[in-house]
């Protein structure tokens, strides 16, 4: 046989070799056609990512091929159990045997990756996977499969944006400078005001503007940061309507990777 049969495949007996080959070739053609996408353009990974972003639950699709049926079942079960309310793992196809062109075609149609457990691509499967940009991962230890798939699942989740206030300053006086516009003479009342950070204006307990600084000075010198208890001069990018007693909040936004 040219390909390794999967566990559970039926065996049919015919009278001669020629008839067997004819039946096998016909079934291969039908299988190949059934695996190819039909109607309209093929789904790209970019389309898949956009579709996942529009749903509440993301989905990671995998094809599992293994050396024996028991290994395939163990890997498939372990991956399925990784599913959470955030990301679902779907085993599109699982079977014992080498990774074939049919598996690659199915991965193209389903938008999935291929996991080979103690098996390698057969025939032209590697070349076709390279051509179609289908990822094939090879493993011999089940824990490595689980760890990598879990990492891929977490990679589908957009990072959470966490805001951290680094410092606050109170406007004590507003100066008009011909070249720079309005500059707020401030006292840093909390933490650390950073030139590179974002800043917002709070007036009467309401935020009225948010953006970036155009300059941060101590006396006449440009500085990167000013600590609590020190005064400074702050000018803002694209905003001039500063008033005494305005509170300037300096903050940073940090990306935190989500976990499952």
Buried (B, 14 or more C-beta within 10 A) or exposed (E): EEBBEBEEEEEEEEEEEEEEEEEBEEEBEEEEEEBEEEEEEEBEEEEBEEEBEEEEEBBBBBBBBBBBBEBBBBBBEBBBEBBBEBBBBEBBBBBBBBBBBBBBBBBBBBBBBBBBBEBEBBEEBBEBBEEEEBEBBBBEEBEEBBEBBBEBBBEBBEEEEEEEEBBBBBBEEBEEEEEEBBBBBBBBBBBBBBBEBBBBBBBEEEEEBBEEBBBBBEEEEEBEBBEBEBBBBBBBEEBEEBEEEBBBBBBEEEEEEBEB
